[in-house]
Amino acid sequence: MKNLKAERELAFDFLRVCEAAAIESARTMGQGDREHSDHVAVEAMRKVMDSVPMRGRIVIGEGERDEAPMLYIGEELGGGDYSDETRAEFPEIDIAVDPLEGTNLCALGANNAIAVLAAAERGGLLNAPDIYMDKIVVGPSCRGVIDIEAPVKQNLKAIARSLNRDIEDLTVICLDRSRHKQLISEVREAGARIRLISDGDLSAGISAAVAGTNIHALMGIGGAPEGVITAAAMKCLNGEIQAKLVFDPEKLGVDKSKVPPAEEVMERLQSMGIKDADKIYDTNDLAPGKKIIFAATGVTDGALLRGVRFFGAGKRTHSVVMTTDTKNIRFVDTVHVEGGPDAVIRF
């Protein structure tokens, strides 16, 4: 992104991208078909994104090219309505997308499903493999005091001290998975409260970095791609994420037959430029970009964003757009009007 004006304009282009994905997936809410919900979100996001004036490249998407027909890793898109000569002047941008974070949540009509993406200058986002990642996420007040390799109680003490609270006043959010049995036990033994969620650790991580949500940290193992997008949000929110890749079946609490062999994982990591499988990643490792844009639109109601609402002459969306350069965090409430001049608009 060559200049501030370009970043601001692209931020609202990416807002349109997330709104389109959220609207289409919201139409399928509660229908119980998670694959269809994801499919329509991907199609809508891909269509609008290709119209954005950029030379974009997907670094985190729906999978490898032979697994995903759209928004696959390495796909180049953008500037679809412009000439080749004009496109040559557009900024080169790396993009991480999750067209529908919380496919199960949308299919069931549950809270916290979102359409989300992060973008940065070329090389500004880690090309993370689609494997698991252990994470701890905190807000600005606790930046610099956490250590993912420290005992849970030690991290909770540090967080509480930074917030001028007791551990008993903290709430930790965590995916409700069998692999987190020990983590959940340690959080409770330390005296903190815990909120278990069925899906959506990306939006949960963002909640941990925003004051007023009553979430003070996210802990536990989730997807590595979601970790990168969370890091982009942390760069805009002044929060912090620490993370470490996990592919040990014992740590994941699954049978060895359900995960790729370690040799295969290591080969894939090396092909993606990751040489140290045991590296502890911080926010800047995951999202090193200097000019980062983060955008998300609610699909169903959540702690930060309201879901899509439909009415006779249109629909209404609620989104957040953040950039590192401007340090602006905009919550955007948009009414999308359909129909003619007699359409009734609801606020």
N, C-alpha and C positions, 0 to 999 in steps of 0.2 A: 504494500500500500504506500504509494509515493507521497501522499500528503494527508493532512488532517481532513480536508474537505472530502477526499475520496473515502476515508474511513467512515466519516459520518454518513455519507450517501450509501455506502455498502451496508452499514448497520441497519438502515431501514429497508434495504433490499432483502437482507437476511430475515428481517422481521416478517416480510411478506412470505418468504419461504416457509417459515415455521407456522405462520397463520394458515397457509394452505394445507399443510400436512395435518395440523390439528383439526381443522374443519372436516376434512374427509374422514379421518379416523373417528371423530366424534359421532359421525353419522352411523357408525357401526357399534357404538357403545352399548354394552349389555346384551349383544347378540350371541355371545359365547364363542365367537370364531376369531381367535387371536391371530391366526395366519392371514385372514382376510383384512382384519384391522390394520395389520402391519403393511400388507400389500398396498392398500389404498393410500396409506400415509407415504410410502416410498414413491409411488407414482406421482402424487401431488407435489412432493418436495422436489423430485427430480425435474418435473416440468417447469416449475417456477424458477428453480435454481439455474437452469440452463439459459434463462433470459437475463440473468444478472450480468452487468458489464464487468467481466473479469476473465482471467485465465485461471480457472479453478482446477484443483486436483484433490480428489478424495484420498485422505490418508487413513481415515477410520470410517468405515461404512458398513455395508451389509454383508461383507465377506469378500473372498477372492472372486475374480471374474468368472470362473467356472461354477461358482456357487450362487452368484447373484447377478441378475440381468441388468440391474440399475443400482447406482450409488455404490458400486463395488470399489474396492481399494485400488487406487491407481487410475480410476476413470477421470478423464479430463472433460470439463464442461464449463459453460458460461459463454456469454456473448453470442448466443444463438441467432439473434435478430440483426447482427451487425456484420459488416464486411470483414474479410480477412485483414485488410489494411487497418481498419479501425480496431479490431481485436488485438492487433499487435501492440497497441498502446495501452491496453488494459493491464492492471496490476496482476502479478502472479500470486496466487493465494492457495494455501493448504487448508483443507476443510475436514473437520470431524463431525459426523452426523449421527444422530439417533432419531430417525423419523417418528418413532413411537416408543419412548422409554416407558415401559410398563404395559406391554401388550396384554398380559393377563389382566391387569387392572382395568384397561379399556374394555376388554371382552366381558368382564364381570360387572362393569359399571362402578368399580371401586375408585377411591380417591387417588390423586397424585400421578396420573398419567400425563405426560407432556411430550411435545415435539420440540427437539432441541438441536442446536448446532454450535460449533465453535470454529472460528476462522482466524488465520494469522498469515503473516508474510511467509514466503516459501521457506520451509525448514523450521517453522515456528511451533509445530506440534509434533510430539513424539509419535512415530508410526508404531503404535503398540500392538502386539499380537493379541488375537482373540482368545486369551486364556484368563485365568483368575489372577487377582491382585489383592493382597492384604492392604488395607487403607486405614488411616486415621485422619480425620478432617476437623479443623477447628476454625473459629473466627479470628478477626484481627487482634483482639485482646490477648489471645493465647498463642499468637505466632511466636515461634522461637523457643517454646517451653516444652514441646512434646518430643517424644522419641519412640518410634514405632517398635523398637527392640526392647524398650523398657517394660517392666511389669505394668499391668493394667492399673493397679492401685497407685503406682508412682505417677503415671500420666494423669490420673484423675486428681491427685493431690496438686499437681502443677497447674492443671486447668482451673481448679477451684481457687487456688491462691491468686492466679492472674485475674480472675473475675471477682475477687474479694467475697467469695462464698465458701460455704462448707460443702464437702463432697455430697452430703445428703441433699443439697439443693440442686445438684446437677441431674440432667437427663441425657442419657446416651441413646442414640438411635442405631439400630442394628437389624440386618436381615434375619428373619426367622428361619434359620437353617440348622440342621443337625450339626454341621461343622462348627457352629458357634456355641455349642453347649458349654465348653469351658470358659469362653469369653463372657457369656451371660452370667455364669456362676460367679466369676471374679468381679464383675461390675456390681452385682448384688451384694457380694460379701464386703466390698469396699463401702457400701452404703448408698450408692447412687441409684437413681431410678433408671429404668430402661424401657424404651419403646420399640417393640418388635414390629417390623413391616414385612409384608409378603413379597414385595417387589419394589424396584425404583430407588436404588441407593444413590443414584445421581442427584435426583431432586432432594433426597434426604440430606446429602452432603452439603448442598447449597443452603438448606435450612439451618444447618449447624453453623454457618458463617454469617447468618443474618440475625441481628439483635431483635428480640421480640417474638421469636418463634418458640421459645422455651426448649430449644434443642441446643445442647452445648458441645456435642461432639458426635461424629459418626465413627464407628469402629467396626472392623470385620472384613471379611473376604467377599469381593464382588468382581465384576468384570474389569479387565484392564482398560478396554476402550473407554468405558464410562469414567475411569480414573483420569484419563487425559482430558476429557471434556470438563470434569469437575475441576481439574487444575486450571483450565482456562478461566472458569468462573472465579476461582480463588484469586487469580491475578487481578481481576477487576474489582473484587470485594476486599482485597488486602487480607484474605484468609490464608490458611496453610493446609496443604495435604502432604503427608508422607506415605510412601507406598513401597511394596515389594512384590515381585512376581511370585506366584505360587503354582506349582504343578505337581507337588507331592501328593499322591492319593491319600496318604494318611492324614495330612493336614486338611485336605478337602473332605475327608470323611466318606470317601467313595471307594468302590472296588477298583483295583488296578485296571481291570478290563474296560472300565468306562472312561479312562483318560488315555491320551496318546503316550507311547513310551517316552521316557526322558530324552533318549537320543534323538528322537524325531522332533521333540520340542526344542532342544538345543540347536538343531540344524536350522529350524525355522527362525529362531531368534537371531542366529548369526546372519541369515539371509536378509533380515530386516535391520541389520547394523547393531544389534544388541549383543555385545561380547561378554558382559558380566551378568549372568543370570541371577546372582545374589545381590546385585546393586540395590541400595536403598535410594529411591527416587524422592526428590522434593518437588515443590511446585514448579520451580524453574527448569528442572530436568524434564518434567512432563509437558510443560508448556513454555518453552524458552523464548517464544516470540516477544518482540517489543511492541507490536501493534496487534492486539488481540480483540476480537469481537465475539461476544457471547449473546445468543438470542434463544429464547424459549417461549412457547405458548402453551397454556393449559389446555388439556383435552378433557380431563375431568377435574373437579374441584380439588384443591390441595392447600397446603399451609401457606404457600406464596401466591399461587395463581388460581383464579377461578376457571372452571371448564367452559367449553363452548356452549353458548345458549342460542337456540334457534327460535325464531318467531316468524310470523307469516310473511313478512317482507324482507327477511334477511337473517343475519346471525350476528352474534357479538362475541368477540374474543378478548382475552386478557393475557398480556405478554410482558416479558421483561427483556430489555436490551441493555447491554453493558459494553463499554470499551475501556481499554487501558489508557489511551492517550487523553481522552476528555475527562476520565474519571466520573462520567455521568452514569447513573443507574436510572433508567427510565422504565416506569411501569406504564404500559400503553393499553388503554381500553378502547377497542375499535368496534364500531358498528358498521357492518358491511351491508349496505342497502341494496336490495334487489327490487325489481319491479319498476313501474313508471312513476310519474309525478304524484300519483294519488296514494303511493305506498305509505303505510303507517309505520313510523319509526319509533321503536321502544328504547328507552334509556333505563 
